[in-house]
Amino acid sequence: MQFLHNIPATGGNLIYAWFEAMHTRMDMLFCSQSMTKEELLDVAQAVKDKVAGIEAMASCFLAGSELSAVNTSPRGQAVPVSPELLHILSECLRYNESTDGVFDVSASHGAAGKRLKDKIALDMDYASVTRLSDDVYLNLSGYLKGYALDRAVQLARDAGVCDALINFGNSSVYAIGNHPGGKGWPVAAGDDEAEKYVLMDQCLTTSGNSTQTRRHIVDPTTGRYMEGKGSFSVVTDSAAEGEVMATVGFISMCKKKEAR
């Protein structure tokens, strides 16, 4: 679906487009004084194609993905992967170490203790991934959305888009340049209209539970779900880093509440 109209105040062009991906949707608002509607639409289509390619490569929910090939491989068997997936996993390993194991793409309910480096091995020379035990299952959902959003932003910038707002599932929102009616982009944190930010070339990322009964974030140090309604938001230059920081912040916030 897409909606086009002129920006009366500036005489430029604005397009709105959206598509479904990664079990949610990406909404894009592109503004330009110099690009035509058709050119902006081409950028939106290129973003859609890029995000679809990332999902096809790294989703654990798609049987034909590279990540699923890793997850279903026998322990100790090196699985060839693309340089892009290898880079993503190397970044996840780095974040796992820098957060003392709190950010972990192998976290699962009931499992705790080991660091990611003790669960998978990456061969950067031969571009392969090896599971070090049979119970290792990689789920990049807590990182992939941010990574894909960063790629979308870079693609839009490289194409000449100077002002845009890209919203991925309401939990990750990246603002490029300025709103057509003012400086920066006013953005609310998740569904909380009371918590607003004005972003310019930044991403707002929110992690948490939207209801008292929803549970989907696991503390990898204990193997327990984080309980209760709440959220944690961060503003970063990188959407991928925002995913990591928001997740770690939410887990830390929940643990502090439990300790009281």
ZADRENMI-772071 format. One record per residue (C-alpha): y, x, z; residue in three letters. Coordinates in steps of 0.05 Angstrom, whole numbers, plus 5000, padded with zeros to 4 digits. Layout:
N
R/y/x/z/r
R/Y/X/Z/ALA .
...
//
This chain:
260
R/y/x/z/r
R/5000/5000/5000/MET .
R/5070/5025/4985/GLN .
R/5141/4999/4989/PHE .
R/5201/5028/4953/LEU .
R/5276/5016/4957/HIS .
R/5342/5053/4950/ASN .
R/5380/5079/5010/ILE .
R/5446/5040/5004/PRO .
R/5486/5088/5047/ALA .
R/5468/5150/5008/THR .
R/5445/5128/4939/GLY .
R/5381/5169/4948/GLY .
R/5309/5146/4945/ASN .
R/5262/5125/5000/LEU .
R/5188/5109/4996/ILE .
R/5140/5083/5048/TYR .
R/5065/5092/5037/ALA .
R/5004/5089/5081/TRP .
R/4929/5100/5077/PHE .
R/4869/5098/5123/GLU .
R/4836/5163/5146/ALA .
R/4798/5191/5205/MET .
R/4786/5121/5234/HIS .
R/4861/5107/5237/THR .
R/4918/5108/5187/ARG .
R/4974/5154/5164/MET .
R/5042/5124/5151/ASP .
R/5093/5163/5110/MET .
R/5167/5153/5101/LEU .
R/5198/5202/5051/PHE .
R/5273/5206/5037/CYS .
R/5308/5247/4984/SER .
R/5375/5254/4950/GLN .
R/5346/5293/4891/SER .
R/5274/5270/4881/MET .
R/5257/5208/4842/THR .
R/5214/5152/4870/LYS .
R/5158/5174/4823/GLU .
R/5162/5245/4849/GLU .
R/5160/5221/4921/LEU .
R/5100/5177/4905/LEU .
R/5065/5237/4875/ASP .
R/5076/5275/4941/VAL .
R/5047/5216/4980/ALA .
R/4986/5215/4935/GLN .
R/4977/5290/4943/ALA .
R/4980/5282/5019/VAL .
R/4927/5227/5017/LYS .
R/4882/5271/4974/ASP .
R/4891/5331/5020/LYS .
R/4876/5291/5084/VAL .
R/4815/5259/5051/ALA .
R/4789/5329/5032/GLY .
R/4797/5354/5104/ILE .
R/4760/5293/5131/GLU .
R/4704/5301/5080/ALA .
R/4697/5374/5102/MET .
R/4703/5371/5177/ALA .
R/4686/5301/5202/SER .
R/4625/5297/5247/CYS .
R/4618/5223/5227/PHE .
R/4604/5237/5154/LEU .
R/4533/5258/5139/ALA .
R/4552/5299/5079/GLY .
R/4607/5340/5112/SER .
R/4603/5415/5125/GLU .
R/4609/5402/5200/LEU .
R/4550/5355/5199/SER .
R/4509/5409/5165/ALA .
R/4526/5454/5223/VAL .
R/4510/5401/5275/ASN .
R/4442/5386/5245/THR .
R/4422/5459/5233/SER .
R/4366/5492/5275/PRO .
R/4388/5536/5332/ARG .
R/4400/5607/5309/GLY .
R/4407/5590/5235/GLN .
R/4471/5613/5202/ALA .
R/4503/5557/5161/VAL .
R/4551/5577/5105/PRO .
R/4619/5541/5110/VAL .
R/4685/5542/5072/SER .
R/4740/5590/5094/PRO .
R/4781/5530/5116/GLU .
R/4728/5503/5164/LEU .
R/4716/5574/5189/LEU .
R/4790/5580/5204/HIS .
R/4792/5513/5240/ILE .
R/4733/5533/5284/LEU .
R/4762/5601/5299/SER .
R/4826/5567/5322/GLU .
R/4786/5520/5366/CYS .
R/4751/5580/5397/LEU .
R/4818/5613/5410/ARG .
R/4846/5550/5443/TYR .
R/4782/5543/5485/ASN .
R/4793/5612/5513/GLU .
R/4869/5605/5523/SER .
R/4859/5540/5562/THR .
R/4803/5567/5606/ASP .
R/4753/5521/5572/GLY .
R/4792/5456/5583/VAL .
R/4801/5445/5508/PHE .
R/4731/5443/5479/ASP .
R/4709/5412/5413/VAL .
R/4637/5413/5438/SER .
R/4652/5374/5501/ALA .
R/4605/5316/5515/SER .
R/4593/5268/5573/HIS .
R/4544/5298/5622/GLY .
R/4548/5369/5596/ALA .
R/4591/5422/5630/ALA .
R/4597/5495/5644/GLY .
R/4591/5539/5582/LYS .
R/4649/5563/5541/ARG .
R/4651/5549/5466/LEU .
R/4638/5623/5450/LYS .
R/4571/5615/5485/ASP .
R/4553/5554/5443/LYS .
R/4570/5576/5372/ILE .
R/4577/5642/5335/ALA .
R/4624/5652/5276/LEU .
R/4613/5705/5223/ASP .
R/4681/5717/5193/MET .
R/4654/5766/5141/ASP .
R/4600/5721/5113/TYR .
R/4635/5654/5129/ALA .
R/4580/5622/5169/SER .
R/4570/5585/5235/VAL .
R/4509/5589/5280/THR .
R/4492/5541/5336/ARG .
R/4467/5581/5396/LEU .
R/4429/5523/5428/SER .
R/4398/5458/5403/ASP .
R/4443/5413/5445/ASP .
R/4509/5438/5415/VAL .
R/4547/5383/5377/TYR .
R/4616/5396/5349/LEU .
R/4666/5340/5345/ASN .
R/4734/5361/5318/LEU .
R/4767/5293/5328/SER .
R/4812/5320/5383/GLY .
R/4840/5374/5336/TYR .
R/4829/5353/5264/LEU .
R/4882/5299/5262/LYS .
R/4936/5349/5283/GLY .
R/4910/5400/5234/TYR .
R/4912/5350/5177/ALA .
R/4982/5328/5197/LEU .
R/5006/5400/5194/ASP .
R/4976/5407/5124/ARG .
R/5010/5342/5103/ALA .
R/5077/5366/5129/VAL .
R/5071/5434/5094/GLN .
R/5051/5399/5029/LEU .
R/5112/5353/5033/ALA .
R/5159/5411/5047/ARG .
R/5131/5454/4991/ASP .
R/5142/5395/4943/ALA .
R/5216/5392/4962/GLY .
R/5216/5335/5013/VAL .
R/5271/5352/5064/CYS .
R/5272/5287/5105/ASP .
R/5209/5250/5126/ALA .
R/5171/5217/5182/LEU .
R/5095/5221/5181/ILE .
R/5058/5181/5233/ASN .
R/4983/5193/5242/PHE .
R/4953/5139/5286/GLY .
R/5015/5131/5330/ASN .
R/4990/5189/5373/SER .
R/5016/5244/5327/SER .
R/5084/5236/5294/VAL .
R/5119/5292/5255/TYR .
R/5193/5288/5237/ALA .
R/5220/5330/5180/ILE .
R/5296/5337/5176/GLY .
R/5338/5275/5189/ASN .
R/5334/5200/5188/HIS .
R/5376/5171/5130/PRO .
R/5421/5137/5180/GLY .
R/5432/5195/5229/GLY .
R/5412/5262/5258/LYS .
R/5338/5271/5274/GLY .
R/5287/5216/5280/TRP .
R/5281/5171/5342/PRO .
R/5207/5166/5361/VAL .
R/5172/5132/5418/ALA .
R/5112/5164/5454/ALA .
R/5051/5124/5433/GLY .
R/5063/5051/5448/ASP .
R/5113/5065/5503/ASP .
R/5181/5043/5477/GLU .
R/5213/5067/5542/ALA .
R/5195/5140/5529/GLU .
R/5234/5160/5467/LYS .
R/5251/5226/5435/TYR .
R/5296/5249/5378/VAL .
R/5256/5297/5335/LEU .
R/5278/5344/5280/MET .
R/5224/5388/5248/ASP .
R/5179/5374/5308/GLN .
R/5117/5335/5326/CYS .
R/5107/5287/5384/LEU .
R/5034/5283/5406/THR .
R/5006/5235/5458/THR .
R/4937/5237/5490/SER .
R/4906/5190/5541/GLY .
R/4873/5123/5555/ASN .
R/4910/5062/5530/SER .
R/4875/5016/5580/THR .
R/4842/5021/5649/GLN .
R/4773/5014/5619/THR .
R/4779/5059/5557/ARG .
R/4745/5126/5565/ARG .
R/4741/5177/5509/HIS .
R/4766/5243/5535/ILE .
R/4716/5288/5571/VAL .
R/4733/5344/5619/ASP .
R/4688/5399/5593/PRO .
R/4689/5435/5660/THR .
R/4655/5376/5694/THR .
R/4625/5334/5638/GLY .
R/4660/5272/5664/ARG .
R/4703/5222/5628/TYR .
R/4776/5219/5647/MET .
R/4786/5151/5681/GLU .
R/4844/5102/5684/GLY .
R/4903/5083/5641/LYS .
R/4954/5137/5627/GLY .
R/4981/5186/5576/SER .
R/5010/5255/5568/PHE .
R/5060/5273/5512/SER .
R/5085/5339/5485/VAL .
R/5135/5360/5432/VAL .
R/5115/5420/5390/THR .
R/5128/5453/5324/ASP .
R/5054/5448/5305/SER .
R/5016/5382/5306/ALA .
R/4950/5419/5317/ALA .
R/4977/5455/5377/GLU .
R/5005/5389/5402/GLY .
R/4935/5359/5400/GLU .
R/4910/5416/5444/VAL .
R/4968/5414/5493/MET .
R/4968/5338/5500/ALA .
R/4893/5336/5513/THR .
R/4895/5393/5564/VAL .
R/4957/5361/5596/GLY .
R/4923/5294/5603/PHE .
R/4860/5324/5634/ILE .
R/4901/5365/5682/SER .
R/4943/5304/5701/MET .
R/4880/5263/5715/CYS .
R/4849/5317/5758/LYS .
R/4912/5323/5799/LYS .
R/4911/5248/5812/LYS .
R/4838/5253/5833/GLU .
R/4854/5309/5881/ALA .
R/4907/5269/5919/ARG .
//
